[in-house]
Amino acid sequence: MRYLFQQRQCKIIVRALNLLGTASKRTLSINTGMAQQTANVKSIKEKFVYPVARKDTTIEDDFHGVKVQDVYRWLEDPDSAETQKYVDGQNNISQPFLENCEQWKKVNNKLTKLWNYPKYGCPMQYGKYYYFFMNTGLQNQSVMYQQDSLDGESKVFLDPNSLSEDGTIALSQKSFSDDGKYMAYGLSESGSDWIKIRIRNTDTGKDFDEILEKVKFSDISWTKDNKGFFYGRYPDQDGKTDGSETQQNQNQKLYYHLIGESQDKDVLVVQIPKEPSWRFQTVVSDCGKYLILAIVKDCRDNIIYYADLVPGEDIKSELNVKVIVDKFESDYDYVTNEGSKVYFRTNKNAPNYRIICIDFENPAEENWETLIPEHEKDVLDWAKCVNEDKILLCYIRDVKTILQANSLQTGKLIREFDLDIGTIVGTSGKKKYSEIFYNFSSFLNPGTIYHYDFKTPDEPPKVFREIELNLEGFKRDDYTVEQIFYSSKDGTKVPMFIIRKKRDTIKPRPCLLYGYGGFNISMLPSFGLTGLMFVDTFDGVLAYPNIRGGGEYGEKWHNGGRLLNKQNVFDDFQCAAEYLIKSNYTSKDRLAIQGGSNGGLLVGACINQRPDLFGAAVAQVGVMDMLRFHKFTIGHAWCSDYGNPSEKEHFENLYKFSPLHNVHTPKNESKEYPSTLILTADHDDRVSPLHSLKFAAALQDAVRESEVQKNPVLLRVYKKAGHGAGKPTSKRIEEATDIVTFMIRSLNVDVINL
């Protein structure tokens, strides 16, 4: 799910949920693969005996005159013994099916080998040090290193692996003081969105004593005197805050923390008790004189408040907040400021986004100025100020990244950076420094980090570090990446990337179709290990359609797949499947679909609506109960994409496609559900596991007595894991192994290359 202040992080989460991949040289003969497939078909057609989930027919809701039973409401309590028994019963079926076979061990071994290569992040300069993240290959969490210079010796600065034996404590965010002497950092446990903030001295590597708790969906914004920072927390949250709870997150308050003090001495600086769903996303302006608050209430649009900060004056009480924008109708992302002139990236009157300047001393909208106009076709994905007077701009052009630098004074183009077809997955650079780094990735490139210095503008960007797979025989030239445009149900042209090995002819192969389609998140070309493994293992095809609901073509593309237009998302995905089959890339019995989070909803809706299209389906941490999603944790924020079930118009729309409420008992083979694997985790406080539990119960109940349903419907619940971000390598490999093994046992494959 997308939160404005976490747009980049959320894209990472989407990539983390994606089935990512690579290739292998070891090959079994095609005959051996066929022999395995014969055994697979025989084993998977066995009749499954699913746990019987109790139905409580006394639970009934009235939605605008429509009575809707919720017989599995009891599964919403994660702490009840009955729920735990249900989860154990499901895992007792799914785990043996996946793990107690020869393929699981071979897939796991192959994935472990493929994962074992060094991975690097962009260097970042803070104060007198450079920092970078590196994972030697199989470390559960990447390690943060510190060095005096780019070519100097590096030393470990923060190693999350030392904080837990199983790697389930992750570094979820960090923020350095302006002088670089201190780093405030947030740690999450078991994949939860809750974090605990600590502060580290960058010279000594020692932490201060204080720990800040009950923090969630918060920035860490330092004042320029380096004495402390602003952060948001939920002080009134009762009960557990470990990610396994389902309680709504409300009444976030903004505090100022002075380093060296205990949390109980933090100063409450902003609260809006009349608006319990509002969340504060903060930044201290580059000049240090403004605290800028981008306030959000859901997953799109924000308003802008600010407070004056007086250098040298201690913060001891609530701040006097002033209003700049008071209507939730557009996005506003702070870029930089020159005095009272503050620059924002916005889609206000610009569906593809532009850069505007608002003078805080004369902030009326009629006085706003446009520095960089909206591009006619390209979408401005993000912007940051570097080298004092440059704005680094990243555009999306037909689902490919474009990078350029423009003048902060005039808005004019200064230079473009040559990029192949792919995505910038990481950047670093600040207004005070002339250097920038950017990490470019594509479907076939795990990452190339470039270094550019504006002090030497005539010199082209240099390759700082090439990330190389530990994979003998892998050649990018052996693969082909093509982008096609297919027609959706209403005639809309939808782009789709197709990745496969080069062949003289196209013939039906096992195919993995992955989708998301929501929250203005763009599915851009980036590298993934297990996806390329899928191609290699099955001589298969990967397909990534950029369906509506995403941000690939700006606000119009997002709006085309949200609220009352949500069915367009499912239609786009189903038409992608039809295109792949019609164009001979695959066939129904070879086609698997996958999606996570909002993409899990996509998979759940599509197997209900068009079970005849797919051979297998994997739904990860999906939103499945569209009538109650807004009642748990941060679910109320999703009403901006889904609509509010409390409103009649939106209830009627949601009820039509809600996966939980549209399961059916197959009466003939065309209505048989594909082999379905539903995945969730016990500490997912973004999309609570109750969604998957209730959907699995309803689906299994619907197919239990069906004469034609032979394909399995399985639920796997992972322990000490969350929505995706921060998941340790060992658990990522385990989950990927489960998914690939499930596809081996579900699809018609004639090559198994392990």
N, C-alpha and C positions, 0 to 999 in steps of 0.2 A: 504494500500500500504506500502511496506517495504522501509525504509531508513536505511542505514547501522548503523548509530549512534543511531538509535531508534529501534533496532531490538526487544528489550524486550518490549518497549512501544507498538510497532505495534502488538505484540502477544496479549497484553492486549486489544488493539482495536478489534482484531479479536474475542477474547472471549466476548468483550462487544457487538459485533454485533450478536453473537451466541444466539440462543433461549435457555436460561439457565433455570434450574428447580428443583422442589422438590415434595413431596407427601402430601396428606391430609387424615384425618381419616373420615371426613364426607362423607356419601355416599347416593346418591339417588338410588332408585330401578332401575333395568335394564329395567323394563317396562316403568317407567317414562322416562328414557333415550330414549327408542324407540319412545315414543310418541313425545318427543321433536324433534327427528330426522325426523319424518314424517312432522312436521310443518316446519322444516328447509328446507327440500327438496322442499316443496311447495313454500316457500318464495324466495328461491334463484333462482328458475326457472322463476321468473318474468322477463319481458323484461326490460333491462336498457336503458335509454335514456341518452347518454353521451353528454357532451358539444362538439359542433362542433368547432374544431380548424381550423383557417384560413390556407389555403394552398397558399403559395407564389411560384408559378411555375416559377418565373423569376430567382430564385436562383439555379444555376447549377455550379458544379465544374467539372473540367477535370482532372481525375486521370490517367495519362499515356495513354491518348487516350480514356478512358472510361468516358462517361458523367454520372454524378450522381446528381440528383436533391436533394435539401435540403429544402423541402417545409416548414419545421418548424424552420428554422433558427432564426426567430423572437423570439422564446422561449429562445434563448441564452441570451437575455437581461433581467436580473432579476429585473431591476428597472422600466421597461415600464408598463404603466397602462394596456396594453393588456395582458401581462404576468401575472400580479397580478389578473386580472379578470379570466384568465384561471385557475390559482391555486385555487382561491376561488370557481369557478364552480366545480372543481374536489373534493375539500374538502366538498362541499355541498352535494355531492353524497356519498362519502366514509364514512364521519363521521356519518351521520344518519344510514347508513347500519350497521356500527359496534357498535355504541353507543346506538342507540335507540331500544335496545332489552334487554330482561330480562337477557340473558346470560352475557352481558358485565358487568353489575353491579356485578353479582355473581363472575365472573372471577376476576374482579378488587378487590373485597373484599378478595377473597382467596389469590391472589398474595400479597396483602398488608400484610396480616397476615403472610404469609410465608417469606416475605422479612424482617419482624421485628424480627431480632435476631442480637446480637452484632457481628461485624466483625472486625478483627484485622490484622495489618501488622506486619512484623518482627521488633523487636527493632533494633535501629541503634545508634552507638556511634560516636559522634563528639565532640572532646574536652573533657570537663568535664561533659557533659550531655549525657543521652540516650534520644532517641526520638522514638515514634511509632505513627501509625495512627490507629484510632478507629472510628467506626460508630456504634451508639447505636442501629441502626436498620433501621429507616426510615429517618434519616438525609439525606438531599440532597447531601451533600459532606462530606467525611470523615474528621475528625478533627485531627490535629497534636498535640501530647502531648509531654511534656518535663518532665524528672525526673533526680534526682541527682544520683540514682543508680537503678539497676533492680528491687529491692524490695522497692524502695522509693516511696513517694507520687508523683503522677503525676499532672501536671497542664496544662491547655490549652496554647499552644504556638502559634498556628495559626488556626483560625476557618474560613474557606472560606464561611460558611453559613452566617456569619455576614456581608459579602460584597455585598450581593444582596438578595432581598426578595424572589425571585423564585429559588435561588440556581444555577443560570446559570453562575456564575463566579467560575471557578475551578482552583485549584492549579495544574498546568501542569508539573512543574519541579522545582527542588531545587538543590542547591550546597552550601556546607559549606566551609568556609575558612579553611586552614590547622590547625589552632589553635582552630577552632570551635567557635570563637567569633562572627562570622557573617554568616548569611545565605542569599544568593541571591536566589530569587524565582520568577518564572514566573506564571502569572495569565492569563488565557484565558477566553474569554467571549462568551457565546452562542455557545460553541463547536468549535469555530474557531481555526485554527492552529496558528494564530497570538498571541503573548504573550506580556505582559508588565512586565518588570523586576523591582522588588523592592529589597531592602536590609534591613535585620532586625538584630538588636543587640540581641544576644542570652541571655545576662544577663538581659537586661531591657525589652526585648520584643517590643521595639520601632523601627519604621522604619526610615531610612534616608529620606531626602526630595526628592531625585531624583527618577525619573521614566524613564526607558529606553524603547523606543517604536520602532515600525517597526521591531520587532524581530520575526524570524520564522526559523524553522529547525536549531536551534542553541544549542550548548553546552554552559555551563557556567564554565570556567576553571580558577581557582584562581592561582595567583602566590604564591609561598611559603612564601613570606614576608607578606602575608595577607593584602596587600594594595589595591588589585584590581583584576580584572578578564578579560579574553578575551571572546568575544561573537560576533556572526554574526548578521548583520541586512541588510535590503534592503533600504538604504537611498534614492534611486531614485524611489521608488514605488510611483506612482501618484494616486490620488483619494482615494477611501475608502480602509481601511485596517481593516475591521470588520468581514471578512469571507463571506460576501454576494457578493463580487466582483468576477469577472472571469478573471481578468488580469493575465498574466503570471508572475511568480516570477523569476526575473533575476537580475544578477549583485549583488549577495551577497558580502558584504565586511566585513572583520574582524577588530574589534576594541578592544582597551584596555580601560577599565573604572576604574578610581580611585575612591574609595568610598568617598562619601561626595561631589563630584563634579557633576555639571550638565552634561547632555548628550552631549551638544554642545561642551564640552571640551574633549570628548573622543578622543583618538589617533587612527587614521587609521594605522593599522600595516601590513595588507596584502590585496592586491586587484589584480585581474587578469582580466583586462577589455577585453582581447581578448577571454575570455571563459565565457560568460555571464551565462551559465547554471551550472557552477561549484559551489559547496557548501562546506563550511569549517566545518569539524567536528574536534574539537580540544581537546587535553588533555595536561596538564603540567605534565611532567614526575615525578615519585615519588621522584627523587633527586632534582627536581626543576630547573635543568640546561637546559632542552629542552622544547620548545613548539612543540608538534608533531601534524601535520595536516594530517588527513586522508581525502583527497579530493575526493568527489563523483560528478558524473554528472548525474547519473540515479539511479537505484535501485539495482545495484549489482556492484561489483568491485570498488576498489579505488586505488589511488596512494598515496605515502607517501612523504611529505616534512617535514622539520623541521627547526627551528631557535634556535640559542643559546640564552639562557637567563643568564645574569650576576647577581648573587645575590648582592643586595644592589644598583644596578644601575637602575635609573628610566627609564621607557619606554616613550620616547618622540617623536618617529618617526617610519617610516616603518621599519620592521625587514628585515634582510638579510636572505632570505629563501634558503635552500639547498635541493637538490633532492636526495631521497633514491630510490624510485620506480617511474618510469615515464610512465608506461603502464597500462591502464585499462584492466586488464585481470584476477585479483584475488582479494579476500578480505584480508585485513590486519587489525586486531584489536589489539590495544596496550594492553599488560597485565601488564608489569612492566619493570624495568631496574635495572641493577647493574653497575653503572658507565656508560661507553659508550656502554655496551652490552645491547641491547634493545630486549625484547621478544614480539613476536606477535603470535596471533592465525591466521592461514592462510590456504586457500585451494590452494595455489600455488603448483602445482605438487602433490596435495593431495586432491582429491574430497571429502573426509570425514573429512578434516581439521587436522592440526598438530600444534605443538608449535615450532617456530623457534627462533633463536637468530641472530640478525644483529648487528655487531659492527659498530657504527656510525663513528668510526675513520678509518674503513676499510670496507666500505659498499658494495663493489662489490658482485654480486650474488654468484659468485663462492666461496666466503668466508662465506656464510651463514651456520649456523649449526642447526641441528635438535635436540631439547631437548626432545620432546615427539613425536614419530612417529605417522603417521596416523594409525588408527585402521582399520583392514581389513573390518569390517562390521559396527561397531558403528560410529555414527556421533558426532564429538565434537561440541556441541551446544554453549557453552561459557566457559570462563576461567577467574579467577580473583586471584590475589596474596593476601595471608593472612598470618598472623603470621610470617612476615619477609621473610621466605624462603620456604613457601609452595604455591603450585598452586592448587586452588580448580577447579576441572574439572567436567563439566556436559555433559554426553554423552546421545544420543538417541539410544536405542537398541530396534529395532522392535516397535517403537512408544511408548516406555516407558523410563522414566528418570533413569539414573545411575549417582550417585554422588561419587566422590573419591578425595583424596588429594595426590599429588605427590611432590617430592622434586624439588625445584628450581635449586639446584646444580647439581643433577644427572638425574633428570627426572623420577626416580624410584617411584613406588607406595609406599605410606606410609600407607594409610588406605582406606577402602571402607565404605560407609554409607548404612546401610540396608534400602531399600525402597520397598514399595508395588508397585503394578501397578498404576502408576499415574504420576504426574508432579510436579516439584518444581516451584511454581508460584511466589516466592519471596526469596531473600537472602540478607544478609548484612554481612559485614566483610571488614577489611582493612589490608593493609600490616603492619601497626603499632600496630595492636591489635591481641591478641591471640584468641579472641572469634569469633565465627560465629553463625548466625541464619539462618535457612531455613524453608520455609513454604511449606509443602507438601499437595497436593490436588489430588483428583481423582473424577471420576464420582459420587461417593456416599459419598465423604468426603469433606466438605466445607473448611477444612484446619486444619492442625496440625503443630504448630510452634515448632521446635526443637532448642536446645541450645547445643553447643559443644565448649569446651575450649581446645586448643592444649597444654596448660600448664599441663593438666592432661590427657595425651593421652590414659591411660588405662581405663579411665571411658567412658562408652558409651554415645552417645548423649541423652540428657534428654528432655522429653516433657515439653516445657516452657508454652505453652498455647494450649488448645484444643478448636477449634471453634465449637460450638454446635448449631444445629438448634433448633429453638423454635417451635418444631413440635411434638405433642403428638402422640405416636404410630409408629413413623418412625423407622424402623429397616433395616440396610444394608443387613442383611441376607435374607430379603424378596425379594431382587433383584438379578439378575444375570447379570454379565458383561462378554461377550465372545468376543474374537478376532478371526475373520475368515479371510481367504485369498480367494478372488474370482478372476476369470479370466476376464480381459478386452478384448476389441474387437481384439487386436493384440496378445493376449495370455499372456500379462504381468500379474503377480500375484499382486493384490492390497489388502492391509490390510484394515479391517473395524471393528470397535467396534460396538457391538449391546448390548443395555441396555434395560432390560424389567423386569417385575415381574416374579418370578419363577412359572413355570407351568409344569405339567406333560407332556403336549403335546403342540406342536406349531400349532397355527391356526391363520388365517389372523386377524390382529389387526390394528387399526390406527397407522400409522408410520410416523415419522418425519425424513427425510433424509437431513442432513446438510453438505455442502461442501464449500471449498475455492479454493485450487489448484492453487497457484501462488506465485511469489515473494520470493521463498525459505522459506516461513513461514510454520512451522510444526503445524498441528492440534493435540495437545497432550491431553491426558485424564485429564480433570479438571472439577471442580464442577460448576453446573449451576442450578439456582432455577427453571426457567420456564420449562426447559427440563424434569426434574423429575416430575414437575406438569403435563406435557403432558402425561407422563406414568401413573400417578395416575388418572388424570381426564378422560382419555379415555381407561384405562387399555392398554396403548399403548406401542410402541416400539420406541426407539431412535437409529439412525444409523449414524455413523461418518466414512465415507470412507476417507482414507488417499491418495487421488488421486494425480497423478503426477502434477508437478508444485510447490509442496511444498518441504520442506527440510528434510523430514523424513528419506530419505536414501541418503542424501548428494547431491552433485552437479549433479550427473547423474539423480537423481529423479527430480530435478528442471529443468534441461535441457530437460528432457523427456516431459515437459509440457509447454514449452515456445517457443516463436517465431513460426517457421514453424511447431512445434510439439504441438501447442495449442489445436488442435482438440482432442489430446489424453486425455486432461483434461475432455472434455465433454463426450467422450466415456467412460472413467473410471466411471464417475458419472452415466451415463445412464445404464451401466452394473451393477452398484451397485443396482439400482432400479430393474433391471431385476432379479438379484440374490435374492433380498428380496421377490419379488413376486413368483419366481419359488420355493423358499425354504419355502413358505407358511407363512412367517412372516407377509405379508400384501397383499393387492390387489390394483389395480389401483385406485379405488374409495375411498380407505382408505389412500393413500400415498400422503403426502405433502413434498415438497422440499423447502429449504430455503438457502439463502446465502447472504452475505453482502460485499459491495465494489467489489473486484475482484470476490467474490462469487456471487454478484448480476449479474455480467456479465455471470457467470456460469448458473444461473437460467434462465436469459433471452435467452441465446443461446439454452439451453436444451428444453424450452417450444416451441421454434421455430422448433427445429429438431425432437423432439419426444413428441409431445403433448399427444400421446396415452398412455404414461406411467404414467401420474401423475393426481391426483385428485385435488390438490391445489398447488399453488406456491407463495412464498413470496420472493420478490427481494428487498433487502435493499441497499440504496445508491450505486447502481450499475453503472458500466462503460458500457454504452449502445451504444454510438456513437463511433465506432472504427475507423472512418475516421477523426475525429476531436478532439479526446481526448487530443492530444499533444499540443493543442492551448490554454488551459486554466489552470490557476494557476500552479500547479506543475506537470501537466499531461505529459510534455515532458520527465520527468524522467522515465515514464513507458515504453518507447520504448525498454528498455533492456529486458522486458518480452513479450511485444506485437509485437515489430517491428515498424518501422517508415512508416506511410502511404505514405510519400513522396518518398519512394523507391518502385519501381514497384513490386518486388517479395513479399514484405510484404503487399503492398496494396491488391494484388490479394488474399493473404491468409486471411487478415482481412475482406475483403469484403464478404468472404464466410460465416463467422459466426457472423458478427456484428449484435447484436440484432435489432437495429434500421432498418437495411437494409434487413432483412430477415423475416419480418412479412408476414403472408399470410392470405387470406380469407378462412376460413374453408368451404370445399365443401362437406364433409361427416363427420360422427361422429368421425372417427379416427383422423381427423385433427382439431377437436374442441379443442380450448385452455382450459387448466384447469382453475378453478377459480384462478384468479391472483390478488395479492395485491402488488403494487409497492410503496415502502416507500422511502422518501427522506426528507431533512431538508433545511431550507432557509439559514442557515449559514454554510453549508458544503463547505469549500474551499479546501478540499482534492479531492473529486469527486463532482464536481459542480452539483446542482440539475437539470441543463439543460438536463443532460443525461436521467434522469427519466421522465422529462416533455415531451421531444421529443419522447421517446419510448412509453409512455402512449398514446400520441396523435396518433402515427402511428398505435398502436395496436387497439385502440378503433375504429379508422377509418376503419381498415381492417375487423373488426368483425361486424360493425354497421348494414350491410345489410345481414349478413349471416343467413340463415334459420336454420342452425344446432348449431350456437353458442348460448347456453343458459347460460353458466357460466359467472359470472361477471368479468370484468377487471377494477380494481379500482386503483386510485392514491391517496395517502395520503401524504400531505406535512406538516411537523411539523414546528412550529414557534420557533424561538430562540433556535435552536438546530443545531448540526453539524454532523460530520462523526461518532461520537461514544464516543471518549475519553472525559472524564469530564462531561458526561451527568448526570444531577441530578437524584436522585433516583425517584422522582415523575414522571419524563419524561420516565425513564426506565420502571416503572410499567405501565404507560399509553401505551407505545408502545407494551410491552409484552401482555397487556390486549387486544389490538387491534388484535395482531397476533393470540392469542389463540381463541378469539371470532370468527375471520375469519375462523379458522380451524373447529370450531364447526358448523359454517354455511355452510361449503364447503364439509366436508368429510362425508363419510358413517360411522357414529358412533352409536353403540348400548348401550354404557355406557357413561353417562355424570355425573361425580362424583364431584359435587360442594357443 
